[in-house]
Amino acid sequence: MNNKKRINDKKKIIQYGEKIRSEVIHKHLGISSNKIEFIDHSFGHAAYAYCSGINNGEKSTVFTIDAWGDDINYSCYKFSKRGKKIFTQKISSGPEFIIGRLYRYVTLLLGFKPNEHEYKLMGMAPYSKEKYHINLLNKFERLQNVKNLKFKFKEKPKDMYFEIKNIIDGNRFDVICGALQKYTENLLLKWIKNCVKKTKFKKISLAGGVAMNVKANLEISKLNTISNVYVPPSPDDASQAMGACYAYLVKNNLPAEKIENAYLGYKIKKNILKKIDKNELKNYKIYKKDINKIAAKYLSKGMILCRAVGKSEFGARSLGNRSILASPSNLDVKRTINEKVKGRDFWMPFAATVLDKYSKYYFKLKFTPSAYKYMTNCVETKELGYKKFKAAIHPYDQTCRPQIIFKKDNPEYYDLVKEFGKISGTYGLLNTSFNIHGKPIVNDEHDAFEIFKETNLDGIIYP
């Protein structure tokens, strides 16, 4: 079969697939087929990365990095805005970016769930010293490198799974994770550096599943050729519905406004107590006034509280409205939370919420605090930060995945952290998602109270 016929056959398959999906949407939603448009997977990521956040309106180099989507798995765009119109130019794209698939196979080979537990490998990586993983890193580097603006295979495996299995065979778990993380960082740093040199746009935006790798994002932020790194809430495929909307707006020269915060979900009702059996409330003390002051006092005494207030946060990170909260300097709370609720792997860190005004005293911030609103970027801690946030940072490399919170985004939660700071001298809290291990973050008032009862935590904050 010649290449021309192969391309034509592929186009027919794509067209047929789009026709089927259009018919399904029409049948279920009653939308006319001529109103349905399809977007390129990577451009959906790119539009979301640019339009949703702090680089909207600026000149930005936008990167998408994932395992697969519409025949490519990496791309680089120039985005800029004049008036309300957004201009785009594709700089580079291709199908040969190895990291997404490499992480998937290594996750599987280590006995975890692929497409779900990749973050556990990232969490283990800092425990491996370079002298132990350098030999394995050299083996990974034989697979692929960056040539100008593209990823190129040096030795393309005939079967990726068995090739990776042979490469990592006989190595320790931590060594494998350390080598894989370092290889990821090396590839991304070289590619991003080359692309920014080409675009001359120093403000960068990232999306795609690999953009969930906060440790790689930290290393990217250290490049002296860039002036900020914006990673939106849930940069993976969970955000593609928004990506599709943004892509449509950009393609049709319509205004595309940024999102102000990530509180976009279900709003818990004010009458939560009416939905709970009164007999279930007999064992609890109920406060109706000065909630934040009372909660801050309990938190300062080492108690662990859950909070289910207002609209749920969009994405994989808890940002205060569906969170379990504790003192960030009390190492004992980590064990309690793990045993009662999370069942987390022992090496995995918790995260922190920190008030914007105090973040510079705790963390080494290269960019404006607004670049760290969604727990999608990682930072190194200062000496004071390590002292104050021992329970909410990585126990080995002392990095933190912070939510730097601004009062305008969540006034009630901001006030709680502030009240805790007045008592403890620490203007931040340990913040982890309000859920049981392996289950989704709680959504509504019923979920919240049921999980609270099941976990037997010290208290719950609700409307």
PEHUBEL-V797920 format. One record per backbone hydrogen bond with DSSP energy under -0.5 kcal/mol. CO is the residue of the C=O (numbers start at 1). NH is the residue of the N-H. E is the energy in kcal/mol with one decimal. If there is no record, write none. Layout:
co=(CO/CO)
nh=(NH/NH)
e=(E/E)
This chain:
co=(2/3/4/5/6/7/8/9/10/11/12/13/14/15/16/17/18/19/20/21/22/23/24/25/25/25/26/32/33/35/40/41/42/43/44/45/46/47/48/50/52/53/55/58/59/60/60/61/62/63/64/65/65/69/73/74/75/76/76/77/77/78/79/80/82/85/87/89/92/94/94/96/98/99/100/101/102/103/104/105/106/107/108/112/113/113/117/117/118/118/119/120/121/122/124/125/127/129/129/130/133/134/135/136/137/138/139/140/140/142/143/143/145/146/147/147/150/152/159/160/161/162/163/164/165/168/172/173/174/175/176/177/178/179/180/181/182/183/184/185/186/187/188/189/190/191/192/193/194/195/196/200/202/202/202/203/204/205/206/207/208/209/210/212/213/214/214/215/216/217/218/219/220/223/228/229/230/235/236/237/239/240/241/242/243/244/245/246/247/248/249/250/255/262/262/266/266/269/271/271/272/273/277/277/278/279/281/284/290/291/292/293/294/295/296/297/298/298/299/303/304/304/305/306/307/308/310/312/312/320/321/322/323/324/325/326/327/328/328/329/330/331/331/332/333/334/335/336/337/337/338/341/345/351/352/353/354/355/355/356/358/358/359/359/362/363/364/364/368/369/370/372/379/380/382/383/384/385/389/390/394/398/399/400/400/401/402/402/403/403/405/406/406/410/411/412/413/414/415/416/417/418/419/420/421/425/426/427/429/430/431/432/433/434/436/444/445/446/447/448/449/450/451/452/452/459/460/461)
nh=(6/7/8/9/10/11/12/13/14/15/16/17/18/19/20/21/22/23/24/25/26/27/28/29/30/31/30/35/36/37/44/45/46/47/48/49/50/51/52/53/259/56/58/60/203/62/79/205/77/207/75/210/211/72/66/94/64/91/92/62/79/89/60/87/85/82/80/78/76/73/74/98/102/103/104/105/106/107/108/109/110/112/111/114/116/117/120/121/121/122/123/124/125/126/127/128/129/132/133/134/137/138/139/140/141/142/142/143/144/155/154/155/152/148/149/150/147/145/163/164/165/166/167/168/169/171/176/177/178/179/180/181/182/183/184/185/186/187/188/189/190/191/192/193/194/195/196/197/198/199/200/202/204/227/228/61/230/63/232/65/211/212/213/214/217/218/378/219/220/221/222/222/223/226/204/231/206/208/239/240/243/244/245/246/247/248/249/250/251/252/254/253/257/264/314/268/312/272/274/275/275/276/280/281/281/282/284/286/294/295/296/297/298/299/300/301/301/303/302/305/458/459/325/461/323/463/268/264/265/323/309/434/307/432/305/430/330/391/392/331/333/334/335/336/337/338/339/340/341/342/343/437/348/431/403/429/405/358/359/359/361/362/362/363/382/365/366/380/371/372/373/404/400/364/386/387/388/389/392/393/398/381/394/379/402/352/375/404/354/405/356/409/410/414/415/416/417/418/419/420/421/422/423/424/425/427/428/355/353/326/351/324/435/442/439/448/449/450/451/452/453/454/455/456/457/306/462/308)
e=(-2.1/-2.4/-2.2/-2.6/-2.0/-2.3/-1.9/-2.0/-2.3/-2.6/-2.4/-2.4/-2.5/-2.0/-2.1/-2.2/-2.3/-2.1/-2.0/-2.5/-2.5/-2.2/-2.4/-2.9/-0.5/-0.6/-1.6/-2.0/-1.4/-0.5/-2.0/-1.7/-2.5/-2.9/-2.0/-2.6/-2.2/-2.7/-1.9/-0.7/-2.0/-1.8/-2.7/-0.6/-0.7/-0.6/-2.7/-2.0/-2.7/-1.7/-1.9/-1.9/-0.6/-1.6/-2.2/-1.7/-2.3/-3.4/-1.6/-2.8/-0.5/-1.7/-2.7/-3.0/-1.7/-2.5/-2.0/-2.8/-2.8/-2.7/-1.1/-0.5/-2.6/-3.0/-1.6/-2.3/-2.4/-2.5/-1.9/-2.8/-1.8/-2.4/-1.6/-0.7/-1.3/-2.8/-1.5/-0.7/-0.9/-1.4/-2.1/-1.5/-1.6/-0.6/-2.0/-1.9/-0.6/-1.4/-1.4/-1.5/-2.5/-2.1/-1.3/-2.2/-2.4/-0.5/-0.9/-2.0/-0.7/-0.5/-2.5/-1.1/-3.0/-0.5/-0.5/-2.1/-3.0/-2.7/-2.1/-2.6/-2.3/-2.1/-2.0/-2.4/-1.1/-2.2/-2.4/-2.0/-2.5/-2.6/-2.4/-2.4/-2.1/-2.4/-2.2/-2.3/-2.6/-2.3/-2.3/-2.7/-1.9/-2.3/-2.9/-2.2/-2.0/-2.5/-2.7/-1.7/-1.4/-2.9/-2.8/-0.7/-0.6/-2.2/-1.0/-2.0/-2.4/-3.0/-0.7/-2.0/-1.6/-1.7/-1.8/-1.5/-1.9/-1.9/-0.6/-1.7/-2.4/-2.1/-0.8/-0.7/-1.7/-1.2/-2.2/-0.5/-2.3/-3.1/-1.8/-1.8/-2.4/-2.5/-1.6/-2.8/-2.7/-2.2/-2.2/-2.7/-2.7/-1.7/-3.0/-1.4/-0.5/-1.7/-3.5/-0.6/-2.0/-0.6/-0.8/-0.5/-1.4/-1.4/-1.4/-0.6/-1.0/-0.7/-1.7/-0.5/-2.3/-3.1/-2.5/-1.6/-2.0/-2.7/-2.2/-0.8/-0.8/-2.0/-1.7/-0.5/-1.5/-0.8/-3.8/-3.0/-1.5/-0.6/-2.1/-0.6/-2.6/-0.5/-1.4/-2.2/-3.2/-2.3/-1.9/-2.7/-0.8/-3.1/-0.6/-0.9/-1.3/-0.9/-0.8/-1.7/-2.8/-2.2/-2.5/-2.6/-2.5/-2.1/-2.3/-1.6/-2.0/-2.2/-2.8/-2.2/-2.5/-1.3/-1.1/-0.5/-1.5/-0.8/-0.8/-2.5/-3.0/-1.1/-0.6/-0.6/-2.4/-2.1/-0.8/-2.8/-2.7/-2.9/-2.5/-1.8/-2.6/-2.1/-1.6/-0.6/-1.5/-1.0/-3.2/-2.7/-0.7/-0.7/-1.0/-0.6/-2.5/-0.7/-2.0/-1.2/-1.2/-2.6/-2.1/-1.7/-2.2/-2.2/-2.6/-2.2/-2.1/-2.0/-1.3/-2.9/-2.5/-0.5/-1.4/-2.0/-2.6/-1.5/-0.8/-3.6/-1.5/-2.5/-2.6/-2.2/-2.1/-2.2/-2.5/-2.1/-2.3/-2.1/-2.2/-1.4/-0.8/-2.3/-0.5/-3.0)
